[in-house]
Amino acid sequence: MFGNRLLWAVARSCLQRSTCSRQKLITPHAQQGLLPRTNYFCSRAGAESSPSQQQGQNGMLFRVLTYGKKKVRGKSYLLAVAATGCLGAGLLVVLADAGQDSISPDPGVAVSTSPGSSAKKKVVILGTGWGGMSFLKNLDSTKYDVQVVSPRNYFVFTPLLPSVTSGTVEARSITEPIRRIIRNKDVKFVEAECTKIDGVNKKVLCKDASHLKCKGKEEFELEYDYLVVAVGATSNTFGTKGVEQYCHFLKEIEDAEKIRGRIVDCFETASLPNLTDEDRKRLLHFVIVGGGPTGVEFAAELHDLVHEDLMGLYPYLKDDVSISVLQSGDHILNSFDGRISEYAEQKFSRDGIEVKMGSRVLGVTDEKISFKSKSTGELVEIPYGMIVWSTGIGTRPVIADYMKQIGQTDRRVLATDEWLRVKNADGVYALGDCATVEQRKVAEDISYIFKLADRDGDGYLNVAEFVETMENVKVRYPQIEHYMERQHMKGVLGLLNDAMTKGKDLKLDLDHFSEAICKVDSQMKSGPATAQVAAQQGEYLARSFNHLASDNPDDGPMRIRGSGLHRCKPFCYRHLGQFAPLGGETTAAELPGDWVSIGRSTQWLWYSVYASKQVSWRTRALVMFDWTKRFVFGRDSSRM
């Protein structure tokens, strides 16, 4: 989108101008002790990158733009200038996005609609998370009979949940009532929980989610022509004993408020005069299980809360507080660029946050957590005051039951095709954390593609036939474009480079053709369980519904195994970057185009993006006010 491109342009300009002119290449010696006040920036020139990034990058120059040593204070003039720039960039993005046409020229999902029919098709949306709300906001509700079902009557901006746990942001600042979102749409909302999906009769069984008892039945049914499942996922406990009873999760707004209350409880209880030193240290030991983005951001928020606010209120507990992160893998933030992961580990070490790699949790009791070290095989037990569990996603009961009905019992989430249609189901679509897109491999259709390309039937492809066919089929197989972007190819002829350098004839037979393009399947992978993926899927599906309900919808890509064209283009996820706040006004970011940035200026980019992506002007204003209030007055440690 234009707004996103504008944001990255503003961000890069700010990052470059906010640093000193002194630049230097990172040497192996310097990499062993990265300074806490640095801003890392990568460009495509040069040839230095982490081992995990060597493949798919044509070398990268890794520079350090070093800041001055003076710490940025909350009330300083620099802070005010940066805040003004942050909010200005955010407003530019919002205004730029607002001017875009709401209907994509290339939507793409196969939906059976009948524009000439007077009866509207019934669309039922399950869930009010990122996927469901993105679909609802972009759907033309005048063309369908739309109903939304969810046990919560609000939308939550989940990326800021860790900030709620520390009091940086208030809970109501990141929630927006559903009825406010749909007030200008012809949409019905039902506050209820879907307990069963009846795919045979095209009905959903729902149950009243309120605590009030009425004379009518608590359960009811809703019929649908199209069902959009966007119920999200639960936390995955892996069947570990004691996790459900003694650990906190961070998936909902209620979870964040419980964690916030537990932190204050631990400090207040540790202040009692009748406790032993052992009990006091146990109460103030906070354990985070999982070194992914959620766990790392919560650990950083907790560290800032303790050292910036609570230490001033509980100075006598200063030496008793400890924070530990248990990670089963070899690195934290292993879904990020290797340099971000390395920097995060070094910063946590400097901040006194203990990270235990290769730790597999075996069980949790009311006072201790036990885990096994991968490196030593030793069984370790440590006492704790609070545990936050953030180790991945699990399956909701309604999804598990539905997967049994359609024969998808060997997985945790629903499998969909490239058009987000649930496999083995009729008229059912799935978005977000409760689903995964299974892209068809090029290798499965290689003989059909070759036959399609071989126009003269001589058993060989010339360059013209190859280029014409690949330009057509790359729309059907998004992994082709992903591979070309990863390898920085300017055109489909780049796929022939390997075959050409080996001295082979430019006339390709089936074997050489297969060798040239089947490598693109290596770029196939499931999208991460993030708000960004769910939002893109919801927007894509809504625009597809709008497109196919129009009078003269355009066709999609050609069919490979049959004649004619697909009705629409398949879904293609576009990664727009990701953030990892590391505390102390420092954030790491992966930006489009293989750019990596870490530092204070990246924190202001984070502020700008998260402010601009709020669902309404109300929440945008509240969140920015909370950030300002925290800078001026600090975080609130009251337990309500």
C-alpha positions as CSV (number, residue, x, y, z in Angstrom):
1,M,0.0,0.0,0.0
2,F,1.1,3.6,-0.6
3,G,0.8,4.3,3.1
4,N,3.3,1.5,4.0
5,R,5.7,2.6,1.3
6,L,5.5,6.1,2.6
7,L,6.1,4.9,6.2
8,W,9.3,3.0,5.2
9,A,10.6,6.0,3.3
10,V,10.0,8.3,6.3
11,A,11.5,5.7,8.6
12,R,14.7,5.2,6.7
13,S,15.1,9.0,6.4
14,C,14.7,9.4,10.1
15,L,17.0,6.6,10.9
16,Q,19.8,7.9,8.7
17,R,19.5,11.5,10.0
18,S,19.2,10.6,13.7
19,T,22.7,9.0,13.8
20,C,26.1,10.4,13.9
21,S,28.2,10.7,10.8
22,R,30.8,8.4,12.1
23,Q,30.3,4.9,10.5
24,K,32.4,1.8,10.7
25,L,32.2,-1.8,9.6
26,I,31.7,-4.4,12.3
27,T,34.7,-6.5,12.9
28,P,34.6,-10.0,14.4
29,H,36.1,-8.4,17.6
30,A,33.4,-5.7,17.7
31,Q,30.6,-8.3,17.2
32,Q,31.6,-9.9,20.5
33,G,30.6,-6.8,22.5
34,L,28.0,-4.7,20.7
35,L,27.4,-1.4,22.4
36,P,24.0,-0.9,24.1
37,R,23.5,2.5,22.3
38,T,23.9,1.6,18.7
39,N,21.7,1.5,15.6
40,Y,22.4,-1.3,13.2
41,F,21.6,-0.9,9.6
42,C,22.0,-3.3,6.7
43,S,22.2,-2.6,3.0
44,R,22.4,-5.0,0.1
45,A,25.9,-3.9,-0.8
46,G,28.8,-5.8,0.6
47,A,29.0,-9.4,1.7
48,E,28.6,-9.9,5.4
49,S,25.6,-11.7,7.0
50,S,24.9,-14.3,9.6
51,P,25.0,-18.0,8.6
52,S,21.2,-18.2,8.7
53,Q,20.9,-15.4,6.2
54,Q,23.6,-16.4,3.7
55,Q,21.2,-18.3,1.4
56,G,19.0,-16.0,-0.5
57,Q,21.0,-12.8,0.0
58,N,23.5,-11.5,-2.4
59,G,25.8,-10.3,0.4
60,M,25.0,-7.5,2.8
61,L,27.1,-4.7,4.3
62,F,26.6,-4.6,8.0
63,R,27.3,-1.1,9.4
64,V,27.0,0.4,12.9
65,L,25.8,3.9,13.2
66,T,26.9,4.9,16.6
67,Y,25.0,7.2,18.9
68,G,26.4,9.6,21.4
69,K,26.7,8.3,24.9
70,K,24.2,10.7,26.5
71,K,21.0,8.8,27.5
72,V,17.7,10.1,26.1
73,R,15.6,11.2,29.1
74,G,11.8,11.2,29.1
75,K,11.5,14.9,29.6
76,S,14.3,16.0,27.3
77,Y,13.9,18.3,24.3
78,L,15.1,15.4,22.1
79,L,12.2,13.3,23.3
80,A,9.7,16.0,22.4
81,V,11.1,16.4,18.9
82,A,11.1,12.6,18.4
83,A,7.6,12.3,19.6
84,T,6.4,15.0,17.2
85,G,8.1,13.3,14.4
86,C,6.7,9.9,15.4
87,L,3.1,11.2,15.5
88,G,3.5,13.1,12.3
89,A,4.8,10.0,10.4
90,G,1.9,8.0,11.9
91,L,-0.7,10.5,10.7
92,L,0.9,10.6,7.2
93,V,0.4,6.8,7.0
94,V,-3.2,6.9,8.2
95,L,-4.1,9.7,5.7
96,A,-2.3,8.0,2.9
97,D,-4.1,4.6,3.5
98,A,-7.4,6.3,3.9
99,G,-7.4,7.5,0.3
100,Q,-7.0,4.1,-1.2
101,D,-9.7,2.3,-3.1
102,S,-11.3,-0.3,-1.0
103,I,-11.6,-2.9,-3.8
104,S,-8.5,-4.6,-5.0
105,P,-8.0,-4.9,-8.8
106,D,-6.8,-8.4,-8.4
107,P,-8.8,-10.1,-5.6
108,G,-8.7,-13.8,-5.4
109,V,-10.8,-16.5,-3.9
110,A,-13.3,-18.8,-5.4
111,V,-16.8,-18.0,-4.1
112,S,-20.1,-19.0,-5.7
113,T,-22.2,-15.9,-5.9
114,S,-25.2,-15.2,-8.1
115,P,-25.3,-11.4,-8.9
116,G,-28.6,-11.7,-10.6
117,S,-30.3,-13.4,-7.7
118,S,-32.4,-11.2,-5.4
119,A,-31.7,-13.2,-2.2
120,K,-28.5,-12.3,-0.5
121,K,-26.1,-15.1,0.4
122,K,-25.7,-15.6,4.2
123,V,-22.2,-15.0,5.5
124,V,-21.4,-15.9,9.1
125,I,-18.1,-14.7,10.6
126,L,-16.8,-16.5,13.7
127,G,-14.4,-14.3,15.7
128,T,-13.6,-10.6,16.2
129,G,-9.8,-10.8,16.0
130,W,-7.5,-9.6,13.3
131,G,-8.7,-11.9,10.6
132,G,-12.4,-11.5,11.3
133,M,-12.3,-7.7,11.7
134,S,-10.1,-7.2,8.6
135,F,-12.6,-9.2,6.6
136,L,-15.6,-7.4,8.1
137,K,-14.2,-3.9,7.6
138,N,-13.4,-4.5,3.9
139,L,-16.5,-6.5,3.0
140,D,-19.3,-4.7,1.1
141,S,-22.1,-5.7,3.5
142,T,-24.8,-4.5,1.1
143,K,-24.1,-7.5,-1.1
144,Y,-24.4,-10.2,1.6
145,D,-26.5,-11.0,4.7
146,V,-23.7,-10.7,7.3
147,Q,-23.7,-12.0,10.9
148,V,-20.7,-11.9,13.3
149,V,-20.5,-14.3,16.2
150,S,-18.0,-13.9,19.1
151,P,-18.0,-14.3,22.9
152,R,-16.3,-10.9,23.2
153,N,-17.9,-7.7,21.9
154,Y,-14.7,-5.9,21.1
155,F,-11.6,-6.0,19.0
156,V,-8.1,-6.1,20.7
157,F,-4.9,-4.7,19.3
158,T,-3.0,-7.8,20.5
159,P,0.6,-6.5,19.6
160,L,0.3,-4.2,22.6
161,L,-0.8,-6.8,25.1
162,P,2.8,-6.9,26.7
163,S,2.5,-3.2,27.2
164,V,-0.7,-3.7,29.1
165,T,1.0,-6.2,31.5
166,S,3.4,-3.5,32.6
167,G,1.0,-0.6,32.7
168,T,2.6,1.2,29.8
169,V,-0.7,1.1,28.0
170,E,-4.2,0.8,29.6
171,A,-6.4,-2.1,28.6
172,R,-9.2,0.0,27.3
173,S,-6.9,1.9,25.1
174,I,-6.3,-1.0,22.8
175,T,-9.9,-2.3,22.6
176,E,-12.7,-1.1,20.3
177,P,-16.3,-2.1,20.6
178,I,-17.5,-4.2,17.7
179,R,-20.8,-2.4,17.5
180,R,-18.9,0.9,17.0
181,I,-16.9,-0.7,14.1
182,I,-20.1,-2.0,12.4
183,R,-22.4,0.9,13.1
184,N,-22.3,2.1,9.5
185,K,-22.6,-1.4,8.0
186,D,-25.6,-3.6,7.5
187,V,-24.2,-6.3,9.8
188,K,-25.7,-8.1,12.8
189,F,-23.5,-9.0,15.8
190,V,-24.3,-11.8,18.3
191,E,-22.3,-12.1,21.5
192,A,-22.1,-15.8,21.7
193,E,-19.7,-18.7,21.5
194,C,-19.7,-21.1,18.6
195,T,-19.7,-24.6,20.1
196,K,-20.1,-26.7,16.9
197,I,-19.9,-26.3,13.1
198,D,-22.3,-28.5,11.2
199,G,-20.8,-28.6,7.7
200,V,-23.4,-31.0,6.3
201,N,-26.4,-28.8,7.1
202,K,-24.4,-25.6,6.9
203,K,-25.2,-24.4,10.4
204,V,-23.3,-23.3,13.4
205,L,-24.5,-24.1,16.9
206,C,-23.9,-21.1,19.3
207,K,-24.3,-20.6,23.0
208,D,-25.0,-17.4,24.9
209,A,-21.7,-16.0,26.3
210,S,-23.2,-13.8,29.0
211,H,-23.7,-14.8,32.6
212,L,-27.3,-13.7,32.7
213,K,-30.0,-16.4,32.7
214,C,-33.1,-15.9,30.5
215,K,-36.3,-17.9,29.9
216,G,-35.3,-18.6,26.3
217,K,-32.9,-21.2,25.3
218,E,-29.2,-20.5,25.8
219,E,-28.3,-22.3,22.6
220,F,-29.3,-21.4,19.1
221,E,-28.4,-22.2,15.4
222,L,-27.4,-19.9,12.6
223,E,-27.5,-20.9,8.9
224,Y,-24.9,-19.9,6.5
225,D,-24.0,-20.1,2.8
226,Y,-20.4,-19.0,3.5
227,L,-18.7,-19.5,6.8
228,V,-15.5,-17.5,7.7
229,V,-13.7,-19.1,10.6
230,A,-11.4,-16.6,12.4
231,V,-11.5,-17.8,16.0
232,G,-7.8,-17.7,16.6
233,A,-6.0,-20.2,18.7
234,T,-5.2,-21.1,22.3
235,S,-1.8,-21.4,24.0
236,N,0.0,-24.7,23.3
237,T,0.9,-26.4,26.6
238,F,2.2,-29.6,24.9
239,G,0.5,-31.5,27.7
240,T,3.0,-30.3,30.3
241,K,1.8,-31.1,33.8
242,G,0.8,-28.1,35.9
243,V,0.9,-25.5,33.1
244,E,-2.9,-24.9,33.0
245,Q,-3.2,-24.6,36.7
246,Y,-0.1,-22.5,37.6
247,C,1.0,-20.5,34.5
248,H,-0.3,-17.3,33.0
249,F,-0.9,-16.9,29.3
250,L,-0.9,-13.8,27.1
251,K,-3.5,-14.2,24.4
252,E,-6.4,-12.0,25.7
253,I,-6.9,-8.7,27.4
254,E,-8.0,-10.5,30.6
255,D,-4.7,-12.4,30.6
256,A,-2.7,-9.1,30.5
257,E,-4.7,-7.7,33.4
258,K,-4.2,-10.8,35.4
259,I,-0.4,-10.7,34.8
260,R,-0.3,-7.0,35.8
261,G,-2.2,-7.8,39.1
262,R,0.1,-10.8,39.8
263,I,3.2,-8.7,39.4
264,V,2.0,-6.1,42.0
265,D,0.9,-9.0,44.3
266,C,4.4,-10.5,44.2
267,F,5.9,-7.2,45.2
268,E,3.4,-6.4,47.9
269,T,3.6,-9.9,49.4
270,A,7.4,-9.8,49.3
271,S,7.2,-6.6,51.4
272,L,5.6,-8.3,54.3
273,P,7.9,-8.3,57.4
274,N,7.4,-12.0,58.3
275,L,9.0,-13.5,55.2
276,T,12.3,-15.3,54.9
277,D,14.9,-14.2,52.4
278,E,14.3,-17.4,50.5
279,D,10.5,-16.8,50.2
280,R,11.2,-13.2,49.2
281,K,13.5,-14.2,46.4
282,R,11.1,-16.9,45.2
283,L,8.2,-14.4,45.0
284,L,10.3,-12.0,43.0
285,H,11.6,-14.5,40.5
286,F,9.6,-14.1,37.2
287,V,9.9,-16.9,34.6
288,I,9.0,-16.6,31.0
289,V,8.7,-19.9,29.1
290,G,9.3,-19.3,25.4
291,G,11.8,-17.0,23.6
292,G,9.6,-15.9,20.7
293,P,8.4,-12.3,20.1
294,T,5.7,-12.4,22.8
295,G,8.0,-13.8,25.5
296,V,10.9,-11.5,24.6
297,E,8.7,-8.4,24.5
298,F,7.1,-9.3,27.9
299,A,10.5,-9.9,29.5
300,A,11.7,-6.5,28.2
301,E,8.5,-4.7,29.4
302,L,8.8,-6.4,32.8
303,H,12.4,-5.4,33.1
304,D,11.5,-1.7,32.3
305,L,8.6,-1.8,34.8
306,V,10.8,-3.1,37.6
307,H,13.9,-0.9,37.1
308,E,12.2,2.3,36.0
309,D,9.2,2.3,38.3
310,L,9.0,-0.4,41.0
311,M,12.6,0.0,42.2
312,G,11.7,3.5,43.3
313,L,8.7,2.3,45.2
314,Y,10.3,-0.9,46.7
315,P,14.0,0.1,47.0
316,Y,14.6,-2.6,49.7
317,L,13.7,-5.3,47.2
318,K,16.2,-4.3,44.6
319,D,18.6,-7.2,45.1
320,D,15.8,-9.9,45.3
321,V,14.3,-9.4,41.8
322,S,15.3,-11.7,39.0
323,I,13.9,-12.5,35.5
324,S,14.6,-15.7,33.6
325,V,13.7,-16.8,30.1
326,L,13.5,-20.5,29.3
327,Q,13.9,-21.3,25.6
328,S,13.9,-24.8,24.1
329,G,15.8,-23.7,21.0
330,D,19.4,-22.5,20.7
331,H,18.5,-18.8,20.3
332,I,15.7,-16.4,21.2
333,L,13.8,-14.7,18.4
334,N,14.8,-17.5,16.1
335,S,12.2,-16.4,13.5
336,F,14.1,-13.1,13.1
337,D,17.3,-12.2,11.4
338,G,20.3,-13.8,13.1
339,R,21.8,-10.4,14.0
340,I,18.6,-9.4,15.8
341,S,18.6,-12.6,17.8
342,E,22.3,-12.2,18.7
343,Y,21.8,-8.6,19.8
344,A,18.7,-9.5,21.9
345,E,20.7,-12.1,23.7
346,Q,23.5,-9.7,24.4
347,K,21.2,-6.9,25.6
348,F,19.3,-9.3,27.9
349,S,22.7,-10.4,29.4
350,R,23.6,-6.7,30.0
351,D,20.2,-6.1,31.6
352,G,20.5,-9.0,34.0
353,I,17.8,-11.1,32.3
354,E,19.0,-14.7,32.4
355,V,18.3,-16.7,29.2
356,K,18.5,-20.5,29.5
357,M,18.8,-22.0,26.0
358,G,18.0,-25.6,25.3
359,S,15.6,-25.9,28.3
360,R,12.7,-28.2,28.0
361,V,10.0,-27.7,30.7
362,L,8.9,-31.0,32.3
363,G,6.4,-29.8,34.9
364,V,5.2,-27.0,37.0
365,T,4.0,-27.0,40.7
366,D,2.7,-24.2,42.8
367,E,6.2,-23.0,43.8
368,K,8.7,-24.6,41.4
369,I,9.2,-25.2,37.7
370,S,11.3,-28.2,36.5
371,F,13.1,-28.4,33.2
372,K,15.8,-30.5,31.5
373,S,18.9,-28.9,30.0
374,K,19.6,-30.1,26.4
375,S,23.4,-29.5,26.7
376,T,24.0,-31.3,30.0
377,G,21.0,-33.5,30.3
378,E,20.6,-32.2,33.9
379,L,17.2,-32.0,35.5
380,V,16.8,-28.5,37.1
381,E,14.2,-27.2,39.5
382,I,13.9,-23.5,40.2
383,P,11.4,-21.6,42.5
384,Y,9.2,-18.8,41.0
385,G,6.7,-16.2,41.9
386,M,5.1,-16.0,38.5
387,I,5.3,-17.9,35.2
388,V,4.2,-16.6,31.8
389,W,3.8,-19.3,29.2
390,S,4.3,-18.2,25.6
391,T,5.3,-21.3,23.5
392,G,3.1,-21.3,20.4
393,I,-0.5,-21.9,19.4
394,G,-2.9,-24.7,20.2
395,T,-6.3,-25.8,18.9
396,R,-9.6,-24.5,20.1
397,P,-12.2,-27.2,21.0
398,V,-14.6,-26.1,18.2
399,I,-11.9,-26.3,15.6
400,A,-10.7,-29.7,16.9
401,D,-14.2,-31.1,16.6
402,Y,-14.7,-29.7,13.1
403,M,-11.4,-31.1,11.9
404,K,-12.6,-34.6,13.0
405,Q,-15.7,-34.1,10.8
406,I,-13.7,-33.2,7.7
407,G,-10.8,-35.7,8.2
408,Q,-8.1,-33.2,9.3
409,T,-7.1,-35.0,12.5
410,D,-3.3,-35.0,12.1
411,R,-2.8,-31.3,12.6
412,R,-3.3,-28.4,15.0
413,V,-4.9,-26.0,12.7
414,L,-7.3,-26.1,9.7
415,A,-5.7,-26.7,6.3
416,T,-6.8,-24.4,3.5
417,D,-5.9,-24.1,-0.2
418,E,-4.4,-21.0,-1.8
419,W,-7.9,-19.4,-1.9
420,L,-8.3,-19.8,1.9
421,R,-11.0,-22.5,1.4
422,V,-10.9,-25.2,4.1
423,K,-10.0,-28.5,2.5
424,N,-12.7,-31.1,2.4
425,A,-15.4,-28.5,3.3
426,D,-18.0,-26.7,1.3
427,G,-18.4,-22.9,1.6
428,V,-16.0,-22.7,4.6
429,Y,-13.0,-20.3,4.8
430,A,-10.4,-20.0,7.5
431,L,-8.2,-17.1,8.5
432,G,-5.5,-16.3,11.0
433,D,-4.0,-18.5,13.7
434,C,-6.7,-21.2,13.4
435,A,-5.6,-22.0,9.8
436,T,-2.6,-22.6,7.6
437,V,-2.4,-22.2,3.8
438,E,-1.1,-25.2,1.9
439,Q,0.3,-23.9,-1.3
440,R,0.4,-26.4,-4.2
441,K,4.0,-27.3,-5.3
442,V,5.2,-26.5,-8.8
443,A,6.8,-30.0,-8.9
444,E,3.3,-31.6,-8.7
445,D,2.3,-29.9,-12.0
446,I,5.6,-29.8,-13.8
447,S,4.6,-32.0,-16.7
448,Y,1.3,-30.1,-17.2
449,I,3.2,-26.8,-17.2
450,F,5.7,-28.1,-19.7
451,K,2.9,-29.4,-22.0
452,L,1.2,-26.0,-21.7
453,A,4.4,-24.2,-22.6
454,D,5.4,-26.5,-25.5
455,R,3.2,-24.7,-28.1
456,D,4.7,-26.4,-31.2
457,G,4.7,-29.8,-29.6
458,D,8.4,-30.6,-30.4
459,G,9.2,-31.7,-26.9
460,Y,11.5,-28.7,-26.2
461,L,11.0,-25.2,-24.9
462,N,12.7,-22.2,-26.4
463,V,13.3,-19.0,-24.5
464,A,10.2,-17.3,-25.8
465,E,7.9,-20.2,-24.8
466,F,9.6,-20.4,-21.4
467,V,9.1,-16.6,-20.7
468,E,5.5,-16.5,-21.9
469,T,4.5,-19.5,-19.8
470,M,6.3,-18.5,-16.6
471,E,4.8,-15.0,-16.7
472,N,1.4,-16.7,-16.8
473,V,1.9,-19.4,-14.2
474,K,3.8,-17.4,-11.6
475,V,0.4,-15.8,-10.6
476,R,-0.9,-19.3,-9.8
477,Y,2.2,-20.3,-7.8
478,P,3.2,-17.4,-5.5
479,Q,6.4,-19.2,-4.4
480,I,7.8,-18.4,-7.9
481,E,7.7,-14.6,-7.1
482,H,9.0,-15.2,-3.5
483,Y,11.9,-17.1,-4.9
484,M,12.7,-14.4,-7.5
485,E,12.5,-11.7,-4.8
486,R,14.8,-13.7,-2.5
487,Q,17.3,-14.2,-5.3
488,H,17.0,-10.6,-6.5
489,M,16.0,-11.7,-10.0
490,K,14.6,-9.0,-12.3
491,G,12.7,-11.4,-14.6
492,V,11.8,-15.0,-15.1
493,L,14.9,-15.6,-17.2
494,G,16.8,-15.5,-14.0
495,L,15.4,-19.0,-13.3
496,L,17.4,-20.3,-16.3
497,N,20.7,-19.0,-15.1
498,D,21.8,-22.3,-13.5
499,A,20.9,-24.3,-16.5
500,M,22.7,-21.8,-18.8
501,T,25.9,-21.7,-16.8
502,K,26.1,-25.5,-17.0
503,G,26.5,-25.2,-20.7
504,K,23.1,-26.7,-21.5
505,D,21.2,-25.8,-24.7
506,L,18.6,-23.0,-24.4
507,K,16.1,-25.5,-25.8
508,L,14.9,-27.2,-22.6
509,D,13.5,-30.7,-22.4
510,L,11.2,-31.7,-19.5
511,D,14.2,-32.7,-17.3
512,H,16.0,-29.5,-17.8
513,F,12.8,-27.4,-17.4
514,S,12.1,-29.2,-14.1
515,E,15.6,-28.6,-12.9
516,A,15.2,-24.9,-13.7
517,I,12.0,-24.1,-11.9
518,C,11.3,-26.8,-9.3
519,K,13.8,-25.1,-7.0
520,V,11.2,-22.4,-6.3
521,D,9.3,-24.9,-4.1
522,S,12.1,-24.4,-1.5
523,Q,10.6,-21.0,-0.7
524,M,7.3,-22.5,0.4
525,K,6.6,-22.1,4.0
526,S,3.6,-21.5,6.2
527,G,2.9,-17.9,7.2
528,P,3.7,-17.0,10.8
529,A,0.9,-16.8,13.3
530,T,0.9,-13.0,13.5
531,A,-1.6,-10.2,13.3
532,Q,0.0,-9.1,10.0
533,V,-0.9,-12.4,8.3
534,A,-4.4,-12.5,9.6
535,A,-5.1,-8.9,8.6
536,Q,-3.9,-9.5,5.0
537,Q,-5.9,-12.7,4.7
538,G,-9.1,-10.9,5.9
539,E,-8.6,-8.0,3.5
540,Y,-7.9,-10.4,0.7
541,L,-10.9,-12.5,1.3
542,A,-13.3,-9.5,1.7
543,R,-12.1,-7.9,-1.5
544,S,-12.5,-11.2,-3.3
545,F,-16.1,-11.5,-2.0
546,N,-16.8,-8.0,-3.2
547,H,-15.2,-8.6,-6.6
548,L,-17.1,-11.8,-7.3
549,A,-20.4,-10.3,-6.2
550,S,-20.0,-7.6,-8.9
551,D,-21.8,-7.8,-12.2
552,N,-18.7,-8.6,-14.4
553,P,-15.9,-10.1,-12.3
554,D,-12.6,-10.5,-14.0
555,D,-11.0,-13.9,-14.4
556,G,-8.0,-15.2,-12.5
557,P,-4.9,-17.2,-13.6
558,M,-5.1,-20.0,-16.1
559,R,-5.8,-23.6,-15.0
560,I,-2.8,-25.9,-15.2
561,R,-4.5,-29.3,-15.1
562,G,-7.6,-28.3,-17.0
563,S,-8.9,-25.8,-19.5
564,G,-10.1,-22.3,-18.8
565,L,-9.2,-19.9,-16.1
566,H,-9.5,-19.8,-12.3
567,R,-12.1,-17.4,-11.0
568,C,-9.6,-15.4,-8.9
569,K,-5.9,-15.1,-8.0
570,P,-4.7,-17.1,-5.0
571,F,-3.7,-15.5,-1.7
572,C,-0.1,-14.3,-1.6
573,Y,1.3,-13.1,1.8
574,R,3.5,-10.0,1.6
575,H,5.9,-9.6,4.5
576,L,6.0,-5.9,5.5
577,G,8.5,-6.3,8.3
578,Q,8.3,-7.1,12.0
579,F,9.4,-5.5,15.3
580,A,10.9,-6.8,18.5
581,P,10.9,-4.3,21.4
582,L,13.9,-5.1,23.6
583,G,13.3,-2.6,26.4
584,G,15.1,0.6,27.4
585,E,13.6,2.5,24.4
586,T,15.4,0.1,22.1
587,T,13.6,-1.9,19.4
588,A,14.8,-4.3,16.6
589,A,13.1,-4.3,13.2
590,E,13.2,-6.3,10.0
591,L,12.1,-4.1,7.2
592,P,11.2,-4.9,3.6
593,G,14.2,-5.3,1.3
594,D,16.5,-7.2,3.6
595,W,17.0,-4.2,5.9
596,V,17.7,-4.7,9.6
597,S,17.6,-1.8,12.1
598,I,18.2,-1.8,15.9
599,G,18.3,1.2,18.1
600,R,16.4,4.1,19.7
601,S,15.3,5.6,16.4
602,T,13.8,2.2,15.6
603,Q,11.7,2.5,18.8
604,W,10.2,5.7,17.4
605,L,9.4,3.9,14.1
606,W,7.7,1.3,16.3
607,Y,5.6,4.0,18.0
608,S,4.7,5.5,14.6
609,V,3.6,2.2,13.0
610,Y,1.6,0.9,16.0
611,A,-0.2,4.3,16.3
612,S,-1.1,4.3,12.6
613,K,-2.4,0.8,12.7
614,Q,-4.9,1.3,15.5
615,V,-8.4,0.4,14.4
616,S,-9.9,3.8,15.2
617,W,-9.0,7.4,16.0
618,R,-10.3,6.9,19.5
619,T,-7.8,4.1,20.3
620,R,-5.1,5.9,18.4
621,A,-5.5,8.9,20.6
622,L,-5.7,6.8,23.8
623,V,-2.6,4.8,23.0
624,M,-0.5,7.9,22.2
625,F,-1.8,9.6,25.4
626,D,-0.8,6.5,27.4
627,W,2.7,6.6,25.9
628,T,3.0,10.3,26.8
629,K,1.7,9.8,30.3
630,R,4.2,7.1,30.9
631,F,7.1,9.3,29.9
632,V,5.9,12.1,32.2
633,F,4.5,10.3,35.2
634,G,5.8,6.7,34.9
635,R,3.7,3.6,35.0
636,D,0.9,3.0,37.5
637,S,1.5,0.2,40.0
638,S,-2.0,0.2,41.5
639,R,-3.8,-3.1,41.6
640,M,-7.5,-2.4,41.0
